[in-house]
Amino acid sequence: MKKKIKKVKKKSPPKTFFKLKKLKISLHKRLGFKSKEWTALKKYCEKRDGGKKCIKANGDCYGAMHLHHKKPLKNGGTNRPGNLAWICHVHHCLEHPFMIKMLIKQTEYK
Protein backbone atom coordinates (compact mmCIF):
# COMPACT_ATOMS: atom_id res chain seq x y z
CA MET A 1 0.00 0.00 0.00
CA LYS A 2 1.43 3.37 -1.04
CA LYS A 3 1.40 6.34 1.30
CA LYS A 4 -0.30 9.45 0.04
CA ILE A 5 1.95 12.47 0.15
CA LYS A 6 0.29 15.75 0.99
CA LYS A 7 1.38 18.72 -1.02
CA VAL A 8 2.29 21.61 1.20
CA LYS A 9 1.48 25.03 -0.16
CA LYS A 10 4.28 27.48 0.20
CA LYS A 11 3.29 30.60 2.04
CA SER A 12 3.95 33.74 0.09
CA PRO A 13 6.19 36.21 1.87
CA PRO A 14 4.41 39.15 3.48
CA LYS A 15 4.04 42.16 1.24
CA THR A 16 6.67 44.77 1.86
CA PHE A 17 5.81 47.17 -0.98
CA PHE A 18 2.78 48.65 -2.69
CA LYS A 19 2.59 50.52 -5.95
CA LEU A 20 1.55 54.14 -6.33
CA LYS A 21 1.57 55.07 -9.98
CA LYS A 22 4.89 53.67 -11.22
CA LEU A 23 6.68 53.81 -7.86
CA LYS A 24 7.22 50.92 -5.47
CA ILE A 25 6.71 52.26 -1.94
CA SER A 26 7.91 50.48 1.15
CA LEU A 27 5.12 49.65 3.59
CA HIS A 28 7.00 49.70 6.89
CA LYS A 29 10.24 51.60 6.32
CA ARG A 30 10.66 55.25 7.16
CA LEU A 31 10.89 57.22 3.93
CA GLY A 32 13.19 60.20 3.45
CA PHE A 33 11.33 63.52 3.35
CA LYS A 34 12.83 64.44 0.00
CA SER A 35 12.53 61.00 -1.60
CA LYS A 36 10.47 60.42 -4.73
CA GLU A 37 8.22 58.01 -2.84
CA TRP A 38 7.39 60.44 -0.01
CA THR A 39 6.81 63.29 -2.48
CA ALA A 40 4.41 61.08 -4.47
CA LEU A 41 2.53 60.14 -1.26
CA LYS A 42 2.24 63.81 -0.25
CA LYS A 43 0.86 64.80 -3.66
CA TYR A 44 -1.59 61.88 -3.63
CA CYS A 45 -2.87 62.70 -0.12
CA GLU A 46 -3.16 66.41 -0.91
CA LYS A 47 -5.24 65.62 -4.01
CA ARG A 48 -7.33 63.06 -2.08
CA ASP A 49 -8.11 65.49 0.77
CA GLY A 50 -8.71 68.53 -1.42
CA GLY A 51 -5.70 70.40 -0.07
CA LYS A 52 -3.67 70.45 3.10
CA LYS A 53 -6.13 70.72 6.00
CA CYS A 54 -5.38 69.91 9.62
CA ILE A 55 -7.56 67.02 10.81
CA LYS A 56 -7.26 68.14 14.45
CA ALA A 57 -8.87 71.58 14.04
CA ASN A 58 -11.28 71.11 11.14
CA GLY A 59 -8.87 72.80 8.76
CA ASP A 60 -8.66 76.11 10.67
CA CYS A 61 -4.92 75.83 11.36
CA TYR A 62 -2.32 77.62 9.36
CA GLY A 63 1.43 77.39 8.87
CA ALA A 64 3.48 74.33 8.06
CA MET A 65 1.47 71.19 7.38
CA HIS A 66 2.86 67.71 7.96
CA LEU A 67 1.78 64.32 6.70
CA HIS A 68 1.16 62.31 9.87
CA HIS A 69 0.95 58.53 10.34
CA LYS A 70 -2.29 57.81 12.23
CA LYS A 71 -0.80 54.52 13.45
CA PRO A 72 2.97 54.93 13.83
CA LEU A 73 5.32 52.73 11.82
CA LYS A 74 6.91 51.42 15.04
CA ASN A 75 3.48 50.17 16.18
CA GLY A 76 2.76 48.30 12.95
CA GLY A 77 1.41 51.19 10.87
CA THR A 78 2.11 51.45 7.16
CA ASN A 79 2.90 54.08 4.55
CA ARG A 80 -0.39 53.40 2.77
CA PRO A 81 -2.40 56.57 2.07
CA GLY A 82 -5.21 55.36 4.37
CA ASN A 83 -2.83 55.63 7.34
CA LEU A 84 -1.70 59.17 6.45
CA ALA A 85 -3.43 62.44 7.31
CA TRP A 86 -2.55 66.13 7.17
CA ILE A 87 -1.86 67.84 10.47
CA CYS A 88 -0.46 71.29 11.33
CA HIS A 89 2.96 71.70 12.93
CA VAL A 90 1.58 72.63 16.38
CA HIS A 91 -0.79 69.65 16.57
CA HIS A 92 1.95 67.37 15.22
CA CYS A 93 4.24 68.47 18.05
CA LEU A 94 1.48 67.72 20.55
CA GLU A 95 1.02 64.24 19.05
CA HIS A 96 4.74 63.49 19.40
CA PRO A 97 6.23 64.72 22.72
CA PHE A 98 9.80 64.64 21.37
CA MET A 99 8.82 67.34 18.88
CA ILE A 100 7.78 69.82 21.61
CA LYS A 101 11.43 70.84 22.06
CA MET A 102 11.52 71.79 18.38
CA LEU A 103 8.36 73.87 18.81
CA ILE A 104 9.83 75.70 21.84
CA LYS A 105 13.06 76.47 19.96
CA GLN A 106 11.08 77.94 17.05
CA THR A 107 8.98 80.19 19.27
CA GLU A 108 11.80 81.50 21.51
CA TYR A 109 12.81 85.11 21.05
CA LYS A 110 16.49 85.86 20.99
Secondary structure, DSSP 8 states (H G I E B T S, - for coil): ----------------EEEETTEEEESSS---TTSHHHHHHHHHHHHHHTS---TTTTT---S-EEEEESS-GGGT--SSGGGEEEEEHHHHHHHSGGGHHHHHHHH---
